[in-house]
Amino acid sequence: METPSPAPTSEWSSTKAYTLAVICLVVGVVVGALFHGPAQPNALPAAATVGAPAGSQLPADPSKMSPQELAAIHQGAMQKGPADPIFEKLKADPNNLDLLAKAASVSMRAGEVKPAIEFYGRSLKLKENSEVRVNLGNAYAYAGEPDMALQEFEAVLKVDPKNDKALFNSGVVRLRSKNDPKGAIRAWETLLKYYPNHPHRAQVQEMISQAKKPVHKAL
């Protein structure tokens, strides 16, 4: 997945914010595929492969969608055919961490965020995992619950202050959903402080620059 290189603009545009949301928040762990820090947690492999359905673009913030748009997403999920066998396997083995990760992935791909949140939560009750908690935070962000998302990111950063995914995504949530450019800048500058040679440094710097513009409109 290639990260688009945004052209410089004089203000924080809705197009740019939407692009960032698609990259960072739609499924959450998409960011994991883009932003790999030097030290990786014990990630669940299945969860790292989550992506949006082919040919589709999930919304950045479902809480701002019309009923028709929400219905369209739900209808698309319902048209995916018979239930994935992973759920039947999980019923037989409910404490299987790998199955929980896969069930969360399938749910996210189908646009079913609440079940995904449940599966991530169940996994964390069995075993703490930074990657899973970041995924949970992103799922909350996609579900339109930014405070819960930030709570999960902060829990990760309390244990691992250098977690690049938590830093990056907390910045996106603070800017887009909380209209807190200062908080977003703080998170992104911390990211670059820990990773001065980050492979996506240019994009992060551009985001910081845009967030510092005097005029910022909440989306």
QUIKAWO-V601053 format. One record per helix or strand of 3 or more residues. SS is the DSSP state (2 for helix, 1 for strand). FROM is the first residue (numbers start at 1). TO is the last residue. If there is no record, write none. Layout:
ss=SS from=FROM to=TO
ss=SS from=FROM to=TO
This chain:
ss=2 from=14 to=24
ss=2 from=30 to=34
ss=2 from=45 to=49
ss=2 from=62 to=64
ss=2 from=67 to=78
ss=2 from=85 to=92
ss=2 from=97 to=109
ss=2 from=113 to=126
ss=2 from=130 to=142
ss=2 from=146 to=159
ss=2 from=164 to=176
ss=2 from=181 to=194
ss=2 from=201 to=211
